[in-house]
Amino acid sequence: TMSAPVPWNERGLAVPVLQRLCQSPKRCVKEDYRKKTEPAREMVEVLASWLPKERTVHLTGDREYVCSTVLRVMDRRTNFTGSTPMNASLNEQVASYSGIGRPRLKGQQLPNPKTWTTNKKTKWKRIKLNLYGKQMTLLVLTRKCLWYTATGQRLVHVLVTRDPKGNYEDRAFFSTNPNANPAQLLGLADPQNGFSRGRKEPGRPKPGPQLRGSHGQKA
């Protein structure tokens, strides 16, 4: 789907533009089976080919599509924003190389996002933004680095969030756009999967999105 602006809704609409039929391994000849990430990568390439070269494509996707099959082959005008494991293996960028022999593909190993949160010397930044239909305050940590196993030598912006009220667990996100700010990066929460709009009750303000059981937290 592609986000399209509309005058009656500031958030726009998600419009389907491409689709591919996928079958499970049990219903497919072994030689013909393809993981969903493979046609997804191809559709991204097709979509990008339709656009002028000066246009950029911004993608979001769930954890299944956060993999080297999709991310390593994207051209530089296509960016992906999604979640990353708290134990993701991160590295520094490789310094410019002018020596003899094969240059290094990745720099020094960095602490993973989980380690960031347990370091008592970590200085969190407090930001306010609109999430799940309401104003929230979050604590964030950011770093530009390499996530080589997923995105190769492409620089990424990694962001870790913490809810100061403790209602949500610590989470890690990334974007292949290293210049994305925290508010832009966390905009991927806008779809509100697993949330309902709630019911209007007498004497109470108009409700915002409400969790449907545990589905919203998982989403």
C-alpha positions in Angstrom: 0.0 0.0 0.0 1.0 3.6 -0.5 0.1 6.6 1.6 -1.9 9.2 -0.3 -2.9 12.7 1.1 -6.6 13.6 1.1 -8.1 17.0 2.1 -10.5 15.5 4.7 -8.0 13.6 6.7 -4.6 15.0 7.7 -3.1 11.5 8.0 -4.1 10.5 4.5 -5.2 7.1 3.3 -3.3 3.9 2.5 -4.0 2.9 -1.1 -3.1 -0.6 -2.5 -0.8 -0.2 -5.5 0.8 -3.6 -6.0 0.1 -7.2 -4.8 1.6 -10.6 -5.2 0.1 -14.0 -4.5 2.0 -16.1 -2.0 1.5 -19.7 -1.0 2.7 -21.7 2.0 5.4 -24.3 1.6 2.8 -27.1 2.1 0.7 -25.9 -0.9 3.6 -25.2 -3.2 6.1 -27.3 -5.2 9.4 -27.2 -3.3 11.3 -25.8 -6.3 8.7 -23.0 -6.8 8.4 -21.9 -3.2 9.6 -18.3 -2.5 9.6 -16.5 0.8 7.3 -13.5 1.1 10.4 -11.2 1.4 11.5 -12.0 -2.2 8.3 -10.7 -4.0 8.2 -7.8 -1.5 11.7 -6.8 -2.6 10.7 -7.0 -6.3 7.6 -4.9 -5.7 9.7 -2.2 -4.1 12.0 -2.2 -7.1 9.0 -1.9 -9.5 7.4 0.9 -7.5 10.7 2.8 -7.4 11.1 2.4 -11.2 7.7 4.2 -11.8 8.9 7.3 -10.0 11.1 10.2 -11.2 14.7 9.8 -10.1 14.4 12.9 -7.8 11.6 11.2 -5.8 12.3 9.1 -2.7 10.4 6.1 -1.4 9.8 5.7 2.3 8.8 2.2 3.5 7.7 0.7 6.7 7.2 -3.0 7.5 6.9 -5.5 10.3 9.8 -7.6 11.6 9.4 -10.3 8.9 10.6 -7.8 6.2 13.5 -6.4 8.3 16.1 -8.7 6.7 19.0 -8.6 4.2 16.8 -9.9 1.4 14.8 -6.7 1.4 17.2 -4.1 2.9 20.6 -4.8 1.3 19.4 -4.4 -2.3 17.5 -1.2 -1.9 18.9 1.8 -3.8 19.8 4.9 -2.0 16.6 6.8 -2.8 14.6 4.1 -1.0 14.5 4.2 2.8 13.1 1.7 5.2 11.9 2.3 8.8 11.0 -0.5 11.2 11.8 -2.2 14.4 15.1 -3.9 15.3 15.9 -6.5 18.0 17.2 -5.2 21.2 20.2 -7.6 20.8 21.0 -6.4 17.2 24.7 -6.5 16.4 25.9 -3.0 15.6 29.2 -1.6 14.3 30.9 1.7 13.7 31.3 2.9 10.2 34.4 1.9 8.4 37.0 4.8 8.2 38.3 5.8 4.8 40.9 3.3 3.6 44.0 4.0 1.5 46.2 1.0 2.4 47.0 -2.3 0.6 44.7 -5.3 0.6 41.0 -5.8 1.1 39.3 -3.0 3.1 37.2 -3.8 6.2 33.5 -4.1 5.6 32.5 -2.9 9.1 34.1 -1.0 12.0 34.5 -1.7 15.7 31.7 -3.7 17.5 29.3 -1.4 19.4 27.0 -2.2 22.4 23.6 -3.5 21.3 20.4 -1.5 22.1 19.7 -3.6 25.2 23.1 -2.6 26.6 22.3 1.1 26.1 19.3 0.8 28.4 21.2 -0.9 31.2 24.1 1.6 31.3 23.6 3.8 34.3 25.6 6.6 32.6 23.2 6.7 29.7 21.7 10.2 29.2 18.1 9.8 27.9 16.5 12.6 25.8 12.9 13.5 26.6 10.6 14.2 23.7 6.9 14.8 23.3 5.0 13.4 20.3 1.6 12.1 19.2 1.3 8.4 19.5 -1.8 6.2 19.5 -4.0 9.2 19.1 -2.7 11.1 22.1 0.2 13.2 23.4 2.9 11.1 25.0 6.3 11.7 26.6 9.1 9.3 25.7 12.7 8.9 26.6 14.9 8.2 23.6 18.5 7.2 22.8 19.8 7.6 19.2 22.9 6.5 17.4 24.1 6.4 13.8 26.0 3.2 13.0 26.0 0.1 10.8 23.7 -2.9 11.2 25.7 -5.0 8.9 23.8 -8.3 9.1 20.6 -6.5 7.8 21.7 -3.4 5.8 25.3 -4.1 5.0 27.5 -1.0 4.8 24.6 1.4 4.6 24.5 3.8 7.6 21.4 3.6 9.7 19.8 5.7 12.5 19.0 3.5 15.5 16.6 4.7 18.2 15.7 3.2 21.5 12.5 4.3 23.3 11.5 4.1 27.0 8.1 4.9 28.5 8.9 6.9 31.7 5.5 5.6 33.1 6.4 2.0 32.4 3.3 1.2 30.4 5.4 0.1 27.4 8.5 -2.0 27.3 11.8 -0.6 25.9 11.8 -0.9 22.1 14.4 -0.3 19.4 13.8 1.1 15.9 15.9 1.9 12.9 15.8 3.9 9.7 18.1 3.7 6.6 17.6 7.5 6.5 20.4 8.6 9.0 19.0 12.1 9.0 15.5 11.1 10.3 14.6 12.7 13.6 12.9 10.7 16.4 9.4 12.0 15.6 9.7 11.0 12.0 11.1 7.6 12.9 8.4 6.9 15.4 5.7 7.9 12.9 5.5 4.2 12.0 3.3 3.7 15.1 0.5 5.7 13.4 -1.3 2.7 11.8 -2.5 1.7 15.3 -2.8 -2.0 14.5 -4.8 -3.8 17.2 -6.6 -0.6 18.3 -10.3 0.3 18.2 -11.7 3.8 18.2 -13.5 3.3 21.5 -17.1 4.3 22.3 -18.7 7.6 23.0 -20.2 7.7 26.4 -22.4 10.5 28.0 -20.4 12.9 30.1 -17.0 11.7 28.8 -14.8 13.3 26.1 -14.5 11.7 22.7 -12.3 8.6 23.2 -9.1 8.0 21.2 -7.8 4.6 20.1 -8.3 1.9 22.7 -6.4 -1.4 23.0 -8.3 -4.5 22.0 -7.0 -6.9 24.6 -3.3 -7.6 24.1 -3.3 -7.2 20.3 -2.4 -3.5 20.3 0.6 -3.9 22.5 2.0 -6.7 20.3 1.3 -4.6 17.1 
